[in-house]
Amino acid sequence: MERHMTELAPPARLLLGAGPANPHPRVLRAMTASLLGHLDPDFLQIMDDVRAMLRLTFKTSNTITLPVSGTGTAGMEASLVNVLEAGDTLVVAANGYFCQRLVDIGSRIGANVVTVTHSYGQVVDVGRVRDELRRLPRVKALAMVHAETSTGVLSPVREMAEVAHEAGALLIVDAVTSLGGSELRIDDWGVDICYSATQKCLACPPGLSPITMSDRAVEAMEGRQSPVVSFYFDLTKLRQYWHERAYHHTAPISMIYALREGLRILLEEGLEQSWRRHELHGAALRAGVQALGLSLLAPEGHRLPSLTAIRVPDGISDAPVKRHLLTKHNVEISAGLGEQAGKLWRVGLMGYNSSPSTVFTFLSAFEDALQANDYEVAVGASVAAAQRVYAGRATAD
Ligand SMILES: Cc1ncc(COP(=O)(O)O)c(C=O)c1O
């Protein structure tokens, strides 16, 4: 039989890159449930369940809280396109690869995009952003990435909300790699628009982008002079489907089952407990990596629990180590992006994969991959360092 006609049999990888992470087995089971139509009364109930659980997960009472069809970039595009019009000013606090995508989308809308540029690995500097907003006459929105997956940096959201509101601007937050894995409080912190993605700390496959919009953001959307330029991401239409059951596009039913189960698992555990779990395993991983003499890109105190960016040491090339992990250990990790291409290994511990067994599997495989590529390691040192963190005898940073 020709190869393209053979049965599909992808290898069962441990997905420890920047996402997707391995979905929870319960999520995969939920995806095989009987398909319903997108206007079936039983499905409408499932949509309501998802909206209710998303509000708990975002810690918000926002009426518009729903999953946009598409991956994280869909949520990013929906966030910008619904409030921005050509000629509006958008300020982007740019400290990595995904911030550049915000700039790109804002420019395509025709907004006047002003970038407050930071180098990769820096935390967003709230003071510099405040100065820029004070200098500009009228800013419609300020956008930032909470958890920069390209660098492993976590930036402050609450302070950025204060800065945005002082300037009369909306705060748009990318929480693709933080929702479910790091503390995030939409209402308490004053975030106006936030979007995420299912394939990271929500333990689902890629395919949906949860989004939430404050009353202030809804007001901005409703006060626009021109219609939203995207049909698919027009939230004035999408909310009619999610709230009033009016057809807009055929919902990806099985992905919505997946998200319902992913959120149920998260809330059964407890959101705060999930934040703590990500923090603990992230700390154990960082301790292990540092015990091998390797350094991290993100500064201490701002390290993302769900993604660790490890500097590739001098004299070693990144690709063979990554390839060794994949071919010998079935473990996927990610390479550096943008200006850090070739300079980083990025290791994700997201959702279902944030566990001690994953940490130990990775560290022992990583030691092996480093040794195979002529980087000398004290065998077992990384695993021992992680064990000390679990035993409460050490912290990573
Ligand atoms: C912080 C961040 N924003 C946006 C995206 C884009 O999401 P997607 O690739 O799911 O479209 C990613 C993807 O990894 C991300 O990490």
PDBQT file of the ligand as one rigid body, heavy atoms in Angstrom, charges set to zero:
ROOT
HETATM    1  C1  LIG A 401       2.333  34.185  24.100  1.00  0.00    +0.000 C 
HETATM    2  C2  LIG A 401       1.747  33.666  22.826  1.00  0.00    +0.000 A 
HETATM    3  N1  LIG A 401       0.885  34.428  22.144  1.00  0.00    +0.000 NA
HETATM    4  C3  LIG A 401       0.322  33.997  20.996  1.00  0.00    +0.000 A 
HETATM    5  C4  LIG A 401       0.616  32.761  20.478  1.00  0.00    +0.000 A 
HETATM    6  C5  LIG A 401      -0.005  32.316  19.210  1.00  0.00    +0.000 C 
HETATM    7  O1  LIG A 401      -0.826  31.238  19.440  1.00  0.00    +0.000 OA
HETATM    8  P1  LIG A 401      -1.123  30.112  18.340  1.00  0.00    +0.000 P 
HETATM    9  O2  LIG A 401       0.175  29.588  17.853  1.00  0.00    +0.000 OA
HETATM   10  O3  LIG A 401      -1.939  29.132  19.125  1.00  0.00    +0.000 OA
HETATM   11  O4  LIG A 401      -1.928  30.761  17.268  1.00  0.00    +0.000 OA
HETATM   12  C6  LIG A 401       1.498  31.924  21.153  1.00  0.00    +0.000 A 
HETATM   13  C7  LIG A 401       1.846  30.589  20.618  1.00  0.00    +0.000 C 
HETATM   14  O5  LIG A 401       2.629  29.872  21.146  1.00  0.00    +0.000 OA
HETATM   15  C8  LIG A 401       2.070  32.392  22.366  1.00  0.00    +0.000 A 
HETATM   16  O6  LIG A 401       2.926  31.623  23.046  1.00  0.00    +0.000 OA
ENDROOT
TORSDOF 0
